[in-house]
C-alpha cells in the first residue's frame, strides 16, 4: 500500500510540469486574411505566429497577406501591434468573443475601429493611451525604404 502511494505521488510530481504547460493560457493565435477573388477571403491560421510575443521588425508570413488576424482573450493594443502596419503594410484585425476591431491607418490617422461589437469600458479607456504610445513609436521609426 505504501509503495503504491509512493508510486502515485512520484507520478503526480513527474506529470505536474506537463500539466502546468497544458494549463498555460494561450495569449493569442494569429493568422492572415488572403483575398482569393472579388468575392472570397480566406483565413489561414499560422501556428506559432504571434504579434504579442514576436520581435519587430515583422515580416510577412509566406503567401499573400492582405491583413493579419489575431484572436485574443480581449481586445487591446499590444506594444508592437502598430508594427504590423509599419513593417508588413497591412491592417491588424483583433478578434475576441465575437467582437472584431481593426487597427488601421485612415485619413493619415492611426485608429482602432470596431467592425463588430463594442469595446468594454476598460478597453475603451485603454485605447487612447495605446494609440498615443504607438504614434510616438512610429515617429521614432526610420523611414521605410522604397523599392525602385
C-alpha positions in Angstrom: 0.0 0.0 0.0 2.8 2.4 1.0 4.7 1.5 -2.2 1.6 2.2 -4.3 1.0 5.5 -2.6 4.7 6.5 -3.1 4.5 5.5 -6.8 1.3 7.6 -7.3 3.0 10.6 -5.7 6.0 10.2 -7.9 3.9 10.0 -11.0 2.0 13.2 -9.9 5.2 15.0 -9.3 6.6 14.0 -12.7 3.4 15.0 -14.5 3.0 18.4 -12.8 5.3 20.3 -15.2 3.5 18.8 -18.1 0.1 19.7 -16.7 1.3 23.3 -15.9 2.4 23.6 -19.6 -1.0 22.5 -20.8 -2.8 24.9 -18.5 -0.9 28.0 -19.6 -3.4 30.3 -21.2 -2.8 31.0 -24.9 -2.1 34.7 -25.2 -3.1 34.8 -28.9 -3.3 32.8 -32.0 -2.7 34.6 -35.3 -3.1 34.0 -39.0 -3.7 36.0 -42.1 -6.6 37.0 -44.4 -5.9 36.3 -48.1 -8.2 37.7 -50.7 -8.7 34.9 -53.2 -11.0 36.7 -55.6 -13.5 39.6 -55.6 -16.0 37.7 -53.5 -13.9 35.4 -51.3 -11.5 36.0 -48.4 -9.8 33.1 -46.6 -8.5 33.0 -43.1 -5.2 31.0 -42.9 -4.1 30.2 -39.3 -0.4 30.2 -38.8 0.7 28.1 -35.8 3.2 29.8 -33.6 2.8 33.2 -35.3 2.2 35.9 -32.6 2.4 39.7 -32.7 2.3 40.0 -28.9 5.2 37.5 -28.5 7.1 38.5 -31.7 10.1 40.7 -32.0 9.9 43.6 -34.6 10.6 44.2 -37.3 7.9 41.9 -38.5 8.0 40.3 -41.9 5.0 38.9 -43.8 4.4 35.2 -43.5 4.7 33.2 -46.7 2.0 33.6 -49.3 -0.2 36.6 -50.0 -1.2 38.6 -46.9 -4.0 41.2 -47.0 -4.3 41.5 -43.2 -3.0 39.9 -40.0 -5.7 38.5 -37.7 -5.1 37.7 -34.0 -7.6 36.1 -31.6 -7.1 37.3 -28.1 -8.8 37.0 -24.7 -9.9 40.6 -25.0 -9.5 43.5 -27.5 -6.4 45.6 -26.6 -3.4 47.1 -28.4 -0.1 45.4 -27.6 3.1 47.4 -27.6 4.0 46.2 -31.1 0.6 45.9 -32.8 1.2 49.0 -34.9 4.3 47.3 -36.4 2.0 45.1 -38.5 1.1 48.3 -40.3 4.6 49.8 -40.5 6.5 46.6 -41.2 4.2 44.4 -43.2 2.0 47.2 -44.6 -1.4 45.6 -43.8 -4.1 46.2 -41.1 -4.3 44.1 -37.9 -7.7 42.6 -37.0 -8.1 41.7 -33.3 -10.9 39.2 -32.5 -12.4 38.4 -29.1 -15.6 36.7 -28.1 -17.4 37.5 -31.3 -16.2 41.1 -31.4 -13.8 42.4 -34.1 -11.6 45.5 -34.1 -9.2 46.6 -36.8 -6.0 48.7 -36.3 -5.6 50.7 -39.4 -4.4 54.0 -40.9 -7.4 56.0 -42.2 -7.1 59.6 -43.4 -3.5 59.5 -42.3 -4.5 58.7 -38.7 -3.9 55.5 -36.7 -7.1 54.2 -35.3 -8.7 51.2 -33.7 -12.2 50.7 -35.2 -14.7 48.1 -34.1 -16.3 46.4 -37.0 -18.4 44.1 -34.9 -19.4 44.7 -31.3 -18.3 47.5 -29.0 -15.4 47.9 -26.6 -15.9 47.3 -22.9 -15.4 50.4 -20.7 -11.9 49.1 -19.7 -11.0 48.6 -23.3 -12.3 52.0 -24.3 -10.2 53.7 -21.6 -7.0 51.9 -22.8 -7.4 52.7 -26.5 -6.4 56.3 -26.4 -3.1 55.9 -24.4 -2.2 52.8 -26.6 -2.7 54.8 -29.8 -0.6 57.7 -28.4 2.2 55.3 -27.5 2.0 53.7 -30.9 2.2 57.1 -32.6 5.2 58.0 -30.5 6.9 54.8 -31.5 6.0 55.3 -35.2 7.6 58.8 -35.1 10.9 57.2 -33.9 11.0 54.6 -36.6 13.4 55.1 -39.5 11.6 55.9 -42.8 10.7 52.9 -45.0 13.0 52.3 -47.9 11.1 52.4 -51.2 12.0 49.8 -53.8 12.7 51.1 -57.3 
